[in-house]
Amino acid sequence: MMTETETETTETQTTRGRVYVIDRGRPKLRAGQGLLTGLDVVFRHFRDALTRKLEKPSQQTGVFTVQYPEERLKLPEAFRNFPILLYDDETGHELCTSCFQCQRICPPQVIHMTQARDPATGKAVPAVAEFLIEYDACMSCGLCAEVCPFDAIKMDHEFEFSTDVHGGLTINKAGLNRPISYYEKIAPTFWAEVKDGAMKKLQGNMKRRPDLIGVAPQMIDTIKAKRAEVAAAQAPAPAPTAPDSAPADKAARLAAIRAKAAAKDAEAQPVPSDDSAPTDKAARLAAIRAANAARKDAAADVAQTSDTIPDDKAARLAAIRAANAAKKAASEGAPASASDAPATHAAPASDTPPAASSMPDDKAARLAAIRAANAAKKAAAQKQDGNDDQ
């Protein structure tokens, strides 16, 4: 016969199969011994709860209270409270494609979403436009995270959602979004298992999303700032503005210089003979006066019209006035004889070059005036061409 304390296992045959009877080596308790054994367990746990603190997870009795919220126990990766949505830290694109799998499988039907559409064509885009979860009715079953084919919805470890506002527990997409780095921090092992597949699917979905559709709301401003920086870095450097080829005063000075050069050319023209030296001297004097008058008029015109008259108009006005002054000086400065010329402006006879050919009295003055007018017109034309090129 087998004793009550025997540890050997017996095997019996029944009509429904084999039955294994296991003897744990404890004697059967009789006459109230079971009650005493139970009380012993109670008193032992009570004693340990007051005198011994748990140090290892294998310990079954002892003090396990922590000073919350100053002290917090580390939650396991598989801990689940409420669902959250993930988006990429770099691009800001959400992993969710609005496939409606989580909405269909949710037992209390607390998930609601709408699919995004391309504003240009109106076609559906693999992105979610709005995502709502009623946390106050969620049962934290985790089925939405299990069924999601894109690993876009995960279970969060946050549980401090106590509030006295009932509507405050209906969370929209902006409140549900979390960066991938956040979930990787609380569940590194779980994310490492699905990371490659999730990121590969995200890259494929991003190609079908126009502009900022599918980007997390809190990342839109950051993405726009990055795009502006990239565009500024890729933009070509602005070409330096070419300086004005002929400013107003430059055109006037050029006209005056050319008038003066024309006058010098007139002076260099040979005189007819010694007898006609006074007449030719008067012609040279008239040309010099014409050049000086043209230079003074050009400087005065520039000073008066630099702020109100365009560049080319000032140049043309200076040329016209120089030509008029030269013509006037030529008509008034050709006396019939040497006695008509002012005595104060007479020059020694040694300053005149030797005569080579004869020339009419007023021809030298007219020639000087014509050359001054041509020089002024040429300067105005060059200024106009420079403005047209700009």
SULPEKA-V634371 format. One record per pair of residues at least 24 apart in sequence whose ideal C-beta (glycine too) atoms are under 6 Angstrom apart, sorted by the first residue. I is the first residue (numbers start at 1). J is the second residue. D is the distance in Angstrom with one decimal. If there is no record, write none. Layout:
i=I j=J d=D
i=I j=J d=D
This chain:
i=4 j=28 d=5.8
i=75 j=157 d=5.0
i=77 j=187 d=4.3
i=77 j=189 d=5.8
i=77 j=190 d=5.6
i=79 j=157 d=5.5
i=80 j=140 d=5.6
i=80 j=142 d=4.7
i=80 j=155 d=3.4
i=81 j=140 d=5.7
i=81 j=156 d=5.5
i=81 j=159 d=4.7
i=82 j=135 d=5.4
i=82 j=138 d=5.7
i=82 j=156 d=5.5
i=83 j=133 d=5.9
i=83 j=144 d=5.4
i=83 j=153 d=5.2
i=84 j=154 d=5.9
i=84 j=156 d=4.5
i=84 j=176 d=5.5
i=84 j=178 d=4.8
i=85 j=153 d=5.9
i=85 j=176 d=4.5
i=85 j=177 d=5.2
i=86 j=152 d=5.7
i=86 j=180 d=5.3
i=86 j=183 d=5.8
i=87 j=177 d=5.5
i=87 j=216 d=4.2
i=89 j=179 d=4.7
i=89 j=180 d=5.8
i=89 j=181 d=5.4
i=92 j=215 d=4.5
i=92 j=216 d=5.2
i=92 j=219 d=3.2
i=92 j=223 d=5.2
i=93 j=206 d=5.3
i=93 j=214 d=5.3
i=93 j=215 d=5.8
i=94 j=214 d=5.7
i=94 j=216 d=5.6
i=95 j=150 d=5.2
i=95 j=152 d=3.6
i=95 j=202 d=5.5
i=96 j=128 d=4.6
i=96 j=152 d=4.0
i=97 j=126 d=4.1
i=97 j=150 d=5.7
i=97 j=205 d=5.6
i=98 j=128 d=4.0
i=101 j=147 d=5.0
i=102 j=144 d=3.6
i=102 j=148 d=5.9
i=102 j=153 d=5.6
i=105 j=143 d=5.1
i=105 j=147 d=5.0
i=106 j=144 d=5.9
i=108 j=137 d=5.2
i=108 j=139 d=5.7
i=110 j=134 d=3.9
i=110 j=137 d=4.7
i=110 j=138 d=5.2
i=116 j=213 d=5.2
i=118 j=210 d=5.6
i=125 j=209 d=5.7
i=125 j=213 d=5.5
i=126 j=205 d=4.6
i=126 j=208 d=5.5
i=127 j=209 d=5.4
i=127 j=213 d=5.3
i=127 j=214 d=3.2
i=130 j=173 d=5.8
i=131 j=173 d=4.2
i=131 j=176 d=6.0
i=132 j=172 d=5.8
i=133 j=171 d=5.4
i=134 j=170 d=5.2
i=135 j=169 d=4.2
i=135 j=171 d=5.8
i=136 j=169 d=3.9
i=150 j=201 d=5.3
i=151 j=194 d=4.7
i=151 j=198 d=4.0
i=154 j=183 d=5.3
i=157 j=186 d=5.1
i=174 j=217 d=4.6
i=177 j=216 d=4.7
i=245 j=386 d=3.5
i=246 j=383 d=4.3
i=246 j=386 d=5.4
i=248 j=302 d=5.4
i=248 j=306 d=5.5
i=248 j=311 d=4.8
i=248 j=314 d=4.2
i=249 j=302 d=4.6
i=251 j=315 d=3.5
i=251 j=379 d=5.2
i=251 j=383 d=4.7
i=252 j=298 d=3.7
i=252 j=302 d=4.7
i=252 j=318 d=4.4
i=254 j=379 d=4.6
i=255 j=298 d=5.6
i=255 j=318 d=5.4
i=255 j=319 d=5.4
i=255 j=322 d=5.8
i=255 j=376 d=4.1
i=255 j=379 d=4.5
i=256 j=294 d=5.8
i=256 j=295 d=3.6
i=256 j=298 d=4.9
i=258 j=375 d=3.1
i=259 j=291 d=4.6
i=259 j=294 d=4.4
i=259 j=322 d=5.6
i=259 j=372 d=3.8
i=259 j=375 d=5.7
i=260 j=291 d=4.5
i=262 j=368 d=5.7
i=262 j=371 d=3.3
i=262 j=372 d=5.1
i=262 j=375 d=6.0
i=263 j=287 d=4.2
i=263 j=288 d=5.5
i=263 j=291 d=4.0
i=263 j=368 d=5.4
i=266 j=364 d=5.4
i=266 j=367 d=6.0
i=266 j=368 d=3.9
i=269 j=364 d=5.9
i=270 j=355 d=5.5
i=270 j=356 d=3.5
i=270 j=357 d=5.5
i=271 j=352 d=5.9
i=271 j=355 d=4.6
i=272 j=355 d=5.7
i=272 j=358 d=3.5
i=272 j=359 d=5.7
i=273 j=355 d=5.1
i=277 j=352 d=5.8
i=278 j=338 d=2.7
i=279 j=361 d=4.7
i=282 j=335 d=5.4
i=282 j=341 d=4.5
i=283 j=364 d=3.7
i=283 j=365 d=4.7
i=285 j=345 d=5.5
i=286 j=329 d=5.1
i=286 j=330 d=5.4
i=286 j=333 d=2.9
i=286 j=365 d=4.4
i=287 j=368 d=3.4
i=289 j=329 d=4.6
i=290 j=325 d=5.9
i=290 j=326 d=3.6
i=290 j=329 d=4.0
i=290 j=369 d=5.8
i=293 j=325 d=3.8
i=294 j=322 d=3.2
i=294 j=325 d=5.4
i=294 j=372 d=5.7
i=297 j=321 d=4.2
i=297 j=325 d=5.8
i=312 j=383 d=5.0
i=312 j=384 d=4.8
i=312 j=387 d=5.7
i=315 j=379 d=5.9
i=315 j=380 d=4.4
i=315 j=383 d=4.6
i=316 j=380 d=4.4
i=319 j=376 d=2.8
i=319 j=377 d=5.4
i=319 j=380 d=5.0
i=322 j=372 d=5.6
i=322 j=376 d=4.7
i=323 j=373 d=3.4
i=326 j=369 d=3.6
i=326 j=372 d=4.4
i=327 j=369 d=5.0
i=330 j=365 d=3.6
i=330 j=366 d=5.5
i=330 j=369 d=4.5
i=334 j=361 d=5.8
i=334 j=362 d=4.2
i=334 j=365 d=5.3
